[in-house]
Amino acid sequence: MVSRDRRIAGVARSVPVVPALFACLLVLTGCGGGVHGTPGGSGVRDPYFPKAGNGGYDVSHYGLRLAYDPDAHHLTGTATLTARATQDLSAFTLDLLGLEVGKVTVDDEVARFNRAGQELTVRPGRDIGRDETFRVSVRYSGAPETVTDPDGSREGWLRTADGVLALGEPTGSMTWFPGNHHPSDKAAYDLSVTVPRGLRAVSNGELRGETTARGRTTFVWRTSEPMASYLATLAIGRFDVSRSRAGGGLPVYTAVDPSEAAASRPVLGRIPEVLRWAERRFGPYPFSTAGAIVDHAPDLGYALETQTRPVFPGAPDITLLVHELAHQWYGDSVSPESWRDMWLNEGFATYAEWLWEEDHGGRSAQEAFDALYSGEYFATAEAGEAVWAFPPADPPSAARISDPPVYWRGAMVLHKVRRTVGDERFRAILKGWAAEYRHGNADTADFTAYVERRAPGKDWAGVWDDWLYGEGRPERP
């Protein structure tokens, strides 16, 4: 990706330049009462996606008003972001891939903007002071793109037979709304989506409204708890919808492609049961609603833990449902600080599978650990060896952040923690970790420090050095 650091060069020597005007040209912003801010950075220097996210501000709320015509494959939208400046800003950037931007305002004043790759640079007519809250509104339209990840999987705006499925991990959300698209910046969302009558629009959070007029239906969804943008989803199409309640009256909303309804119903009907079990293991459910989406998109070979409403490409089995619901605690509520910390998502969710099996008459977590170590967990020796390809806390590239070591060796790290501290303290660590960083972000160093605080006096060198960061298969004590 090309750096967005743009500068003016080659000012003609024969043309006198007023110094103040030259300063304004250098920062490419308004001169009002003098320029004191600097542009916010494009990208937060994530180790695998360095251009993802942006510096200089923190978003607290997204207000998205969208309309989509599947037949024409045309999206129109207005995104209004409420944010707080973390520095004096003369300009700032948003991530937006494709789509045509028609107008940008900052605090209701028209702002200049330009595009370069995935970066939309906004230059308000005045500086924004540090700690100042501001609102930027972007009007845009066009045909959203599907993107291919470094690992070859597809995300972004995925067209289906009757509509679309929007998925965002790790960078696909920038194909359908502008934002600060890095997991370290979480926000609340209000989403209004208008679609042709007869179709439904399903998203995260709570359904707050559904109205039909002039052949089109508008659905209004609200996510009150902070959400990383990669966990935002939108499914448009024909769905069989089911509404029920889990423990404490928690609303459960599922939307299933009609062709998968019969196969999905027995497993999705167990969502309240799985949530009751998970609360005993991980602590209180962190959101105000739950559910699932089952939808078909071409070549979609994965499920995703989209917040409050995981997405499945077909009818899930109970193990996959447990995995994605466990992510609501580990990954969605406690989100990674950077994409290097993916094992904190996937290792926990994989270990949840082991705990579910252990608690329901299947093999124990120790037996799962032993099978992985010996290579008997998978059907082929090649798959077994893939677990040891790299340390779970240090994937070698963006293409490897969802590889087997992140999932299974990550789960093995957690089992080594359990073996070190004992079952009772491990249960407290699982719940305490989810509570300590509830609705926030954490990295691997936060986790190791947390475990060491909760279990003082233990020798952690072997667990961290050999299992979390060590190369190859550790020697088994």
VEXVOKOL-785220 format. One record per residue (C-alpha): residue in three letters; x, z, y. Coordinates in steps of 0.1 Angstrom, whole numbers, padded with zeros to 4 digits, always signed. Layout:
<recs>
ALAXZY ...
</recs>
This chain:
<recs>
MET+0000+0000+0000 VAL+0012-0008+0035 SER+0019+0020+0060 ARG-0006+0022+0088 ASP+0020+0033+0114 ARG+0015+0006+0140 ARG+0035+0004+0172 ILE+0036-0019+0201 ALA+0069-0038+0204 GLY+0082-0067+0225 VAL+0069-0057+0260 ALA+0080-0085+0283 ARG+0109-0072+0304 SER+0099-0093+0334 VAL+0065-0075+0337 PRO+0065-0042+0354 VAL+0046-0015+0334 VAL+0031+0016+0350 PRO+0045+0045+0329 ALA+0012+0062+0323 LEU-0003+0029+0312 PHE+0026+0023+0288 ALA+0021+0057+0273 CYS-0016+0049+0267 LEU-0006+0016+0250 LEU+0018+0034+0228 VAL-0008+0057+0213 LEU-0036+0031+0214 THR-0062+0055+0228 GLY-0081+0063+0260 CYS-0062+0077+0290 GLY-0090+0098+0305 GLY-0073+0130+0317 GLY-0040+0123+0300 VAL-0031+0119+0263 HIS-0019+0150+0245 GLY-0029+0145+0209 THR-0013+0124+0182 PRO-0029+0102+0155 GLY-0039+0120+0123 GLY-0020+0108+0092 SER-0033+0081+0069 GLY-0031+0097+0035 VAL-0022+0133+0025 ARG+0008+0122+0004 ASP-0008+0129-0029 PRO+0019+0125-0055 TYR+0000+0097-0073 PHE-0023+0083-0046 PRO-0004+0088-0014 LYS-0028+0069+0008 ALA-0059+0088-0004 GLY-0074+0112+0022 ASN-0063+0116+0058 GLY-0046+0142+0079 GLY-0056+0159+0111 TYR-0092+0169+0103 ASP-0114+0186+0077 VAL-0149+0173+0069 SER-0177+0199+0065 HIS-0207+0176+0060 TYR-0215+0140+0052 GLY-0248+0125+0062 LEU-0253+0092+0045 ARG-0283+0068+0052 LEU-0281+0039+0027 ALA-0303+0009+0017 TYR-0295-0013-0012 ASP-0310-0045-0025 PRO-0298-0051-0061 ASP-0309-0087-0062 ALA-0289-0096-0031 HIS-0261-0071-0040 HIS-0262-0059-0003 LEU-0257-0024+0010 THR-0263-0013+0045 GLY-0253+0022+0056 THR-0247+0047+0083 ALA-0223+0076+0075 THR-0222+0105+0099 LEU-0193+0130+0092 THR-0191+0164+0108 ALA-0155+0175+0109 ARG-0131+0200+0125 ALA-0098+0188+0140 THR-0068+0206+0125 GLN-0045+0192+0153 ASP-0049+0176+0187 LEU-0061+0141+0178 SER-0057+0109+0197 ALA-0069+0089+0167 PHE-0078+0095+0130 THR-0084+0075+0099 LEU-0112+0072+0073 ASP-0109+0057+0038 LEU-0132+0027+0034 LEU-0125-0002+0010 GLY-0142-0035+0017 LEU-0176-0036+0036 GLU-0179-0047+0072 VAL-0179-0021+0099 GLY-0203-0029+0128 LYS-0200+0002+0151 VAL-0183+0035+0153 THR-0192+0064+0176 VAL-0175+0098+0181 ASP-0199+0124+0195 ASP-0223+0096+0204 GLU-0197+0077+0224 VAL-0187+0043+0212 ALA-0151+0044+0198 ARG-0126+0016+0191 PHE-0116+0010+0155 ASN-0095-0013+0134 ARG-0091-0020+0097 ALA-0060-0023+0075 GLY-0065-0021+0037 GLN-0084+0010+0028 GLU-0079+0026+0062 LEU-0104+0026+0090 THR-0086+0039+0121 VAL-0109+0054+0148 ARG-0098+0058+0184 PRO-0122+0079+0204 GLY-0124+0076+0242 ARG-0109+0111+0246 ASP-0086+0134+0228 ILE-0101+0157+0203 GLY-0087+0192+0206 ARG-0074+0213+0177 ASP-0102+0233+0161 GLU-0128+0213+0179 THR-0158+0202+0158 PHE-0167+0165+0162 ARG-0191+0140+0147 VAL-0181+0104+0138 SER-0207+0079+0128 VAL-0199+0046+0111 ARG-0224+0018+0107 TYR-0214-0006+0079 SER-0228-0032+0055 GLY-0218-0057+0028 ALA-0213-0061-0010 PRO-0195-0030-0023 GLU-0166-0035-0046 THR-0157-0024-0081 VAL-0121-0012-0084 THR-0098-0009-0114 ASP-0077+0023-0117 PRO-0040+0023-0126 ASP-0051+0032-0162 GLY-0073+0001-0164 SER-0107+0019-0161 ARG-0134+0007-0137 GLU-0150+0027-0109 GLY-0166+0023-0075 TRP-0198+0003-0072 LEU-0206-0007-0108 ARG-0235-0031-0111 THR-0260-0026-0139 ALA-0288-0047-0154 ASP-0313-0032-0130 GLY-0293-0017-0102 VAL-0260+0001-0097 LEU-0239+0031-0108 ALA-0214+0045-0083 LEU-0185+0066-0097 GLY-0156+0079-0078 GLU-0127+0094-0099 PRO-0101+0091-0085 THR-0106+0067-0056 GLY-0139+0048-0061 SER-0161+0066-0036 MET-0144+0048-0007 THR-0161+0016-0019 TRP-0195+0028-0007 PHE-0190+0053+0021 PRO-0162+0061+0046 GLY-0147+0095+0043 ASN-0117+0117+0037 HIS-0114+0107+0001 HIS-0091+0133-0015 PRO-0102+0163-0036 SER-0086+0187-0012 ASP-0113+0181+0014 LYS-0147+0192+0001 ALA-0180+0190+0020 ALA-0218+0193+0018 TYR-0238+0161+0016 ASP-0272+0148+0026 LEU-0280+0114+0012 SER-0309+0092+0019 VAL-0312+0060-0002 THR-0338+0033+0002 VAL-0344+0009-0027 PRO-0370-0016-0038 ARG-0402+0000-0050 GLY-0402+0005-0088 LEU-0365+0016-0088 ARG-0352+0052-0085 ALA-0321+0064-0067 VAL-0305+0095-0084 SER-0277+0115-0069 ASN-0261+0149-0068 GLY-0278+0181-0059 GLU-0315+0186-0052 LEU-0342+0159-0046 ARG-0357+0168-0012 GLY-0380+0139-0007 GLU-0395+0107-0021 THR-0416+0084+0000 THR-0428+0048-0004 ALA-0437+0024+0023 ARG-0438-0014+0027 GLY-0426-0020-0008 ARG-0395+0003-0006 THR-0389+0038-0017 THR-0366+0063+0000 PHE-0351+0092-0020 VAL-0334+0121-0002 TRP-0308+0142-0020 ARG-0290+0173-0007 THR-0258+0189-0020 SER-0254+0222-0002 GLU-0223+0235-0020 PRO-0189+0219-0012 MET-0182+0188-0032 ALA-0151+0166-0035 SER-0160+0130-0027 TYR-0148+0117-0061 LEU-0176+0138-0077 ALA-0204+0121-0056 THR-0225+0097-0076 LEU-0255+0073-0070 ALA-0275+0057-0098 ILE-0301+0031-0089 GLY-0323+0015-0115 ARG-0352+0023-0138 PHE-0350+0058-0154 ASP-0370+0081-0175 VAL-0369+0113-0155 SER-0373+0148-0170 ARG-0376+0181-0150 SER-0372+0215-0166 ARG-0358+0250-0158 ALA-0327+0268-0171 GLY-0320+0305-0169 GLY-0331+0322-0136 GLY-0353+0292-0128 LEU-0324+0268-0122 PRO-0339+0233-0118 VAL-0327+0208-0144 TYR-0332+0171-0135 THR-0322+0144-0159 ALA-0324+0106-0154 VAL-0320+0084-0185 ASP-0319+0046-0190 PRO-0351+0040-0210 SER-0331+0023-0238 GLU-0312+0056-0243 ALA-0342+0080-0238 ALA-0350+0087-0275 ALA-0313+0092-0285 SER-0305+0113-0254 ARG-0335+0137-0255 PRO-0324+0160-0283 VAL-0290+0167-0267 LEU-0300+0168-0231 GLY-0328+0191-0240 ARG-0300+0217-0248 ILE-0287+0218-0213 PRO-0303+0252-0206 GLU-0288+0265-0239 VAL-0254+0253-0230 LEU-0256+0267-0195 ARG-0266+0302-0208 TRP-0236+0301-0232 ALA-0213+0289-0204 GLU-0224+0316-0181 ARG-0214+0342-0207 ARG-0180+0326-0210 PHE-0172+0315-0175 GLY-0194+0335-0151 PRO-0224+0325-0130 TYR-0233+0288-0127 PRO-0218+0277-0094 PHE-0246+0254-0081 SER-0283+0253-0073 THR-0293+0226-0097 ALA-0281+0210-0129 GLY-0289+0179-0150 ALA-0275+0146-0162 ILE-0276+0108-0158 VAL-0274+0084-0187 ASP-0269+0048-0175 HIS-0253+0016-0187 ALA-0225-0002-0167 PRO-0205-0030-0182 ASP-0172-0018-0197 LEU-0178+0018-0187 GLY-0160+0037-0215 TYR-0161+0072-0201 ALA-0183+0101-0190 LEU-0177+0118-0157 GLU-0184+0153-0144 THR-0202+0143-0112 GLN-0212+0175-0095 THR-0245+0191-0108 ARG-0254+0158-0127 PRO-0227+0145-0151 VAL-0229+0108-0159 PHE-0228+0095-0195 PRO-0225+0058-0205 GLY-0248+0064-0235 ALA-0265+0092-0253 PRO-0239+0121-0255 ASP-0233+0144-0284 ILE-0232+0181-0279 THR-0194+0183-0277 LEU-0193+0158-0248 LEU-0222+0176-0231 VAL-0204+0209-0233 HIS-0172+0193-0219 GLU-0189+0178-0189 LEU-0210+0210-0181 ALA-0178+0231-0184 HIS-0164+0209-0156 GLN-0191+0223-0133 TRP-0169+0255-0132 TYR-0135+0239-0138 GLY-0130+0207-0117 ASP-0162+0207-0096 SER-0164+0243-0082 VAL-0127+0249-0087 SER-0113+0215-0077 PRO-0077+0203-0080 GLU-0055+0205-0049 SER-0040+0172-0059 TRP-0043+0147-0087 ARG-0012+0163-0103 ASP-0034+0192-0112 MET-0058+0173-0134 TRP-0050+0195-0164 LEU-0068+0223-0146 ASN-0099+0202-0150 GLU-0094+0186-0184 GLY-0075+0214-0202 PHE-0103+0239-0193 ALA-0131+0215-0203 THR-0114+0207-0236 TYR-0108+0244-0243 ALA-0145+0249-0236 GLU-0152+0225-0265 TRP-0131+0247-0288 LEU-0149+0279-0276 TRP-0183+0263-0282 GLU-0173+0254-0317 GLU-0158+0288-0323 ASP-0190+0305-0311 HIS-0213+0283-0331 GLY-0199+0286-0366 GLY-0173+0259-0365 ARG-0135+0261-0366 SER-0118+0286-0343 ALA-0097+0277-0313 GLN-0067+0288-0333 GLU-0076+0263-0360 ALA-0080+0236-0334 PHE-0046+0245-0319 ASP-0030+0244-0353 ALA-0045+0210-0362 LEU-0032+0196-0329 TYR+0003+0210-0334 SER+0005+0197-0370 GLY-0009+0163-0361 GLU-0040+0167-0382 TYR-0064+0169-0353 PHE-0067+0131-0349 ALA-0072+0104-0375 THR-0039+0087-0369 ALA-0003+0099-0365 GLU+0001+0078-0334 ALA-0028+0097-0316 GLY-0013+0130-0327 GLU+0021+0121-0312 ALA+0005+0110-0279 VAL-0003+0147-0272 TRP+0035+0153-0267 ALA+0042+0123-0244 PHE+0047+0144-0213 PRO+0041+0179-0199 PRO+0004+0184-0189 ALA+0013+0197-0154 ASP+0035+0167-0146 PRO+0021+0133-0156 PRO+0047+0105-0150 SER+0024+0082-0130 ALA-0011+0076-0116 ALA-0018+0056-0148 ARG-0013+0087-0170 ILE-0033+0114-0152 SER-0061+0111-0178 ASP-0038+0107-0209 PRO-0040+0130-0240 PRO-0015+0156-0228 VAL-0036+0164-0198 TYR-0066+0172-0221 TRP-0053+0185-0254 ARG-0020+0199-0245 GLY-0036+0214-0214 ALA-0060+0232-0238 MET-0031+0244-0258 VAL-0016+0260-0227 LEU-0048+0280-0223 HIS-0047+0290-0259 LYS-0011+0303-0255 VAL-0024+0323-0225 ARG-0051+0337-0247 ARG-0026+0346-0275 THR-0003+0363-0249 VAL-0030+0385-0233 GLY-0055+0390-0260 ASP-0092+0380-0262 GLU-0107+0406-0239 ARG-0083+0399-0210 PHE-0085+0362-0216 ARG-0123+0363-0211 ALA-0117+0381-0179 ILE-0092+0354-0168 LEU-0116+0326-0175 LYS-0143+0343-0154 GLY-0119+0356-0127 TRP-0103+0322-0122 ALA-0137+0305-0116 ALA-0147+0333-0092 GLU-0114+0335-0073 TYR-0115+0298-0063 ARG-0152+0292-0064 HIS-0161+0262-0042 GLY-0125+0258-0033 ASN-0092+0241-0044 ALA-0063+0253-0065 ASP-0031+0239-0080 THR-0010+0248-0110 ALA+0011+0273-0091 ASP-0021+0291-0081 PHE-0031+0293-0117 THR+0002+0306-0131 ALA+0004+0332-0103 TYR-0032+0342-0110 VAL-0025+0347-0147 GLU+0006+0367-0140 ARG-0012+0390-0116 ARG-0040+0396-0141 ALA-0015+0403-0169 PRO+0015+0420-0154 GLY+0044+0429-0176 LYS+0041+0399-0199 ASP+0068+0374-0205 TRP+0055+0340-0193 ALA+0087+0320-0194 GLY+0080+0304-0228 VAL+0044+0295-0220 TRP+0051+0279-0186 ASP+0086+0264-0194 ASP+0078+0251-0229 TRP+0041+0244-0230 LEU+0031+0237-0194 TYR+0062+0219-0181 GLY+0084+0213-0211 GLU+0091+0179-0226 GLY+0082+0171-0261 ARG+0067+0193-0288 PRO+0077+0229-0282 GLU+0091+0249-0311 ARG+0064+0271-0325 PRO+0073+0308-0326 
</recs>
